Amino acid sequence: MAYVVVNKSGTFEAREARNTPDGPRSRTLATFRELDRATIEKILDRASKATSAADLRSLALRGGAPIARAPVDAAAQSLLGSLARGERLQPKLHRLLENALAGELQSEAEWLDKSPGQRGEALEQLLLLADAVPIRRRPDKIGFPRLDSTQESLA
């Protein structure tokens, strides 16, 4: 069974209890200041008993540990703050954001936060795929008669 305790230094530990022949023992699964996604994954990997991310969040709240906001929530809060200060989005980003909030996320939106290196790597992979497609050679003679507009029609 996992549980969360606070240390004297103000950090938190996710621990797991187990029974041994010498009596109950516990081991630290992770030490953290706030429970974030990376810490949850670390705890889930190290835990010997099955648990879920939702259970870990509940245990952290019960132990008094802060829980990190999801990155999308932090981005939304930052965007709303900027809009409240009068900053405006580029028209294309405004349109994409409106569509995403309406549930119509477009495929180009996933590339907005990619670095030039990531975009270049994707392009390189696409070009390598195009090079791997076999090319069918055109025969020297075409298998149908040539169309000739100088001949009289057979009408």
N, C-alpha and C positions, 0 to 999 in steps of 0.2 A: 504494500500500500504506500503510495507516494504522499508526501506532505511538504509544506513550505514553512520554513522558520526564518526569523530575522537574526542576523549576527550582531555582535556589539559594534562592529564598524558601520552598520547601517545597510549592509548588503543582505541579500536573501539567498537562501539555499533551498533547492528542491532536493528532498531526501527520500530514500526508500527504505522501509523497514523489512526485515526478514528474520525468521527464526533459525537459530543454529543450535547445535548440541550444547554450546556454552551459554545459551540464552539469547534474547533478542539483540539484534545489531542493526545499525543503519549505515547507509553509505550515501555520500553526496553524489547526486546526478548532475547538478549544475549550480554554479553561483552566479547571481545576476543582480543588477540594480533595478531593472524593470524587465518584466517578462515580454520578450519580443518573439517573433517568428523563429529566428535562429536558435534561441534558447529552448523554445518548445520542441523543435526538431532534435536538438541535442538530448533533451530529457527523454523523448520518445525512443531515440536510438539506444540510450544507455539503460533504460528501465527493463527489468526482467519480467515485470508483470504488465499486462496490457492495460493501457489507459488511453484517453483521448485528449486532444487539444482543448476541448471544451471543459473537461474535468480539470485539466491543469490550470486553466484560467480561473475556474471557480475556487480551486485550492489556493491560488495566489491571492485572490481577493480576500478569502477567509484569513490568510496569513498576513494581510496588510500590504502586500507587494503591489506596486503600480504596474499597470499593463500598458504596453506601448500601443499607440494608435496604429492602425493599418496605414501603410504608405498612401493608399488612395484617399483615406480620410484626411491625412496631413496635406496632401496636394489640393483637395477640395477646399479645405479651410484657408489655405494660402491664396487660392484663386478668388474665393469669396471676399477675403480681406482686400485684395488688390482691386476688385471691381467696386467695392464699397468706397475706396479712396479715389475713384473716378478713372482708373486706368481702363483702357479698352483693348479688346482682343483684335487680332488681325481678322478681316472678314472671313477668310477660309477657316481659321480656327474657330471662329464664332459659329459658323455653319456646322462644322464637324461636332462641336460640343452640343449644339442644339439637337442634332440628329442622335448623338449618343445618349443624351438624356431622354429622348423620346423612344429609346430602345432600338434605334436603327444605326448601330455602329458600323462604320464603313471600313473596308480592309486597309485603306491607306492610313488610317488613324494609328494603326499599330506601329508604323514606321516613324512617327513623329519624334519619339524619344530615343531613337537609335543613333549611335555615333556614326560618323562617316566611315570608320573602320568596319563596323558591323554591316553597314549598307554595302560597302565594297566587297566584303566577304560573301554576302548574299548574291551580289552580281556575279562574282567569280564562280560560285557554285552553279548559277544559272547558265553561264557561258560554258562551263565544263559539261553540263547536261546537254546543251545544244550540240557540242562537239561529239558527244557519245551517240547521238541519233544517227543511224546508218543512212547514207545517201544512196539512192537508187540511180544508177547511171542510165542515161537516155540512150536507147538503141540508135545505131547509125541510120537504119531505115525505119520509117514510120509505118505502122501496120494498117493504115487506111489511105485511100487515094487522095491525091492532092486536089484541092478545090481550084478550079480554073474558071475565071469569069469570062474568058474569051470564047469558050465553047457555047454552041447553041443549046438551049434547053431542050429536053426531050418531050415537051408538052405536046 
